[in-house]
Every structure is written in structure tokens, then in C-alpha cells.
Amino acid sequence: MKIAALSDFHIGIAERMCALGHRHDDFQRFLDRLEASHDHIVLLGDIYQCDHGLQTGPVSAAHQLALAQARTPWLTARLAQPNVTLVHGNHDAITASVLGAPTTLRLGGEDFSVLLTHGDAHDPVIGTAPRVSATATWASGRLRSAGLRPLAQWLENRDVSIKAGRFQVPDGPYAQGAAGLIAATGADVVVFGHTHVLWRQAVPGGVLLNTGTCSRGQRMYASIDTEARTADVRAD
């Protein structure tokens, strides 16, 4: 089985609230190419941005999800295909209850298997200071809503850069989390999204891949072949 995993589109309720950064027809052609070359596509969380509203909570998140879906009917149609699976992230956690998106997905067979999950559970900031993380997300949404998208994106990029330098390192929490998942489940490969940084690392017992991001016009993904027993990350 050939699996492509990609994440972090951050599709919002309106263009100013959206970080995708692609022309929709161009991005659909990119997804078409992945589907043609892989047996299964996994959208590994934060596909939708459902926590940038003025109000917080599940009602607001569900409303934002519905508006984001209405802007991207081509994606809704793609998710209905049996070879495409949505796994929820922290910014689109509402898809778990509304769309049935799982927290983890396991693919492959006994000889070589892949465990896919968004990875936010291993983010130390979310784990130790969830209110700070949620407030920062809310503030970013308010900046975008006020027409200050460049400032919001600059702050978000700084957050990605700082977190990657501190946490996405060989002995960091993501590597430790992946090693723990491999030990607990027997998977050969663990795939995370969340950090927006494309990454491949050997960890005890297997391999950790990070899908990077498809936001802001970027095209990053993880590609795994369970028969060939290969696992790589790529930027298109």
C-alpha cells in the first residue's frame, strides 16, 4: 500500500481568515496527482480552521466548520471517497464529533504498519499551558478578522520557528512521543503533522515523519510504501 499523508491546510470561513494560500483549482490538481500515485490519502488534521471565531466552544466551531466546508465543496467531495481519510487536529477538533474524524489511524499490515495522528498531544505548550495556546489562536483570529492577516501570519511563523527549534529536535518531545507510540503499538512508522515543519527522523524502533504543511502556498507531504518498506517526506 502506498500512503500519502498531508496536513495543516487551515481553511477558514473567508479568504482573510484562511491560510491555505493556493488557487483551489491548482491545489486540486496537486491532490489529483497524489491520488494517482498513492492508494490511500490521509489528511492529518488542521485541515479546517475552526477556532478563529469571536466566540469559543463547540457551537462556534461547528459553525466555522460548516462555513469552511461551504467554501471548499471540492474537498468535501474528496473526503467522501473511500481512499481518503480525515484525522482531526487541534484546530479542527470539532470534525471528530461532526464528521467522525478519528484521533489516530493505522494502515498497513502485520509486516509493516503506519500509525498516523496529528501530533498535538506531544506539543509541550498545549500540554502544559492549554489556555495560553488557545488565547494565542483566538488573538490570531481577531487579527485576521480585522484585516491584519500579514501580522497574524508573521506571528504564526515566529511561533512555528521557535517551537521547531525547541521541540522538533532528535531528543525532543515529538521524537520521544513517536518512540513511545511505536513501543506501545508495534508500528514501524509514526506520522505527525501539527508543527508545519517537514521532518524525517529515525527513532527507537522505527521512523518518525512529519508532513510539514500545505498552508501559505506550500506543498509538503509524507509518502510511505508499506510493501517496499520505505518512508519519506517530500516537498512538491
Long-range contacts (C-beta under 8 A, 24 or more apart in sequence): 1-39, 1-40, 1-107, 1-108, 1-225, 1-226, 1-227, 2-37, 2-38, 2-39, 2-40, 2-223, 2-224, 2-225, 2-226, 3-38, 3-39, 3-40, 3-41, 3-42, 3-107, 3-108, 3-114, 3-222, 3-223, 3-224, 3-225, 3-226, 4-34, 4-37, 4-38, 4-40, 4-41, 4-42, 4-221, 4-222, 4-223, 5-41, 5-42, 5-43, 5-44, 5-116, 5-191, 5-193, 5-209, 5-211, 5-221, 5-222, 5-223, 5-224, 6-34, 6-41, 6-42, 6-43, 6-44, 6-193, 6-211, 6-214, 6-220, 6-221, 6-222, 7-43, 7-44, 7-45, 7-46, 7-47, 7-89, 7-118, 7-193, 7-194, 7-211, 7-212, 7-213, 7-214, 8-45, 8-46, 8-47, 8-89, 8-193, 8-194, 8-196, 8-211, 8-212, 8-213, 8-214, 8-215, 9-43, 9-46, 9-47, 9-48, 9-214, 9-215, 10-46, 10-47, 10-48, 10-49, 10-91, 10-215, 11-47, 11-48, 11-49, 11-68, 11-71, 11-72, 11-75, 12-48, 12-49, 12-52, 12-64, 12-68, 12-144, 13-49, 13-52, 13-53, 13-64, 13-67, 13-68, 13-71, 14-67, 14-71, 16-144, 16-145, 16-147, 16-149, 17-49, 17-52, 17-141, 17-144, 17-145, 18-49, 18-68, 18-71, 19-49, 19-153, 19-156, 19-215, 19-216, 20-214, 20-215, 20-216, 21-215, 21-216, 21-217, 21-218, 22-214, 22-217, 24-72, 24-74, 27-214, 28-74, 30-219, 30-236, 31-78, 34-221, 35-83, 35-84, 38-223, 39-83, 40-83, 40-84, 40-85, 40-107, 41-83, 41-84, 41-85, 42-84, 42-85, 42-87, 42-105, 42-107, 42-116, 42-191, 43-79, 43-84, 43-85, 43-86, 43-87, 44-87, 44-89, 44-116, 44-117, 44-118, 44-191, 44-192, 44-193, 44-211, 45-87, 45-88, 45-89, 45-90, 45-91, 45-92, 45-117, 45-118, 45-119, 45-120, 45-193, 45-194, 46-89, 46-90, 46-91, 46-92, 46-118, 46-193, 46-194, 47-75, 47-86, 47-89, 47-92, 47-95, 48-91, 48-92, 48-95, 49-91, 49-92, 49-141, 50-91, 50-92, 50-93, 50-94, 50-95, 51-91, 51-134, 51-137, 51-138, 51-141, 52-137, 52-138, 52-140, 52-141, 52-144, 52-145, 53-141, 54-141, 54-142, 54-145, 56-134, 56-138, 58-94, 58-97, 61-93, 61-94, 62-94, 62-98, 64-94, 65-92, 65-94, 65-95, 65-98, 65-99, 87-116, 87-117, 87-118, 88-118, 89-118, 89-120, 89-193, 89-194, 90-118, 90-120, 90-123, 90-126, 90-194, 91-137, 106-185, 106-187, 107-226, 108-188, 108-224, 108-226, 109-226, 111-226, 112-188, 112-189, 112-226, 112-227, 112-229, 113-185, 113-186, 113-187, 113-188, 113-189, 113-226, 114-187, 114-188, 114-189, 114-190, 114-191, 114-224, 114-226, 114-231, 115-181, 115-182, 115-185, 115-187, 115-189, 115-190, 115-191, 116-190, 116-191, 117-181, 117-190, 117-191, 117-192, 118-192, 118-193, 118-194, 119-174, 119-177, 119-192, 119-193, 119-194, 119-195, 119-210, 120-194, 121-177, 122-173, 122-174, 122-176, 122-177, 122-178, 122-192, 123-163, 123-167, 123-173, 123-194, 123-195, 124-167, 124-173, 125-163, 153-216, 160-195, 160-196, 160-197, 163-195, 164-195, 164-196, 164-197, 167-195, 168-195, 168-197, 168-199, 168-210, 170-201, 174-208, 174-210, 175-201, 175-203, 175-208, 178-203, 178-206, 178-208, 179-203, 179-204, 179-205, 179-206, 179-208, 182-206, 188-229, 188-231, 189-224, 189-231, 191-222, 191-224, 198-233, 198-234, 198-235, 199-233, 200-231, 200-232, 200-233, 207-231, 209-233
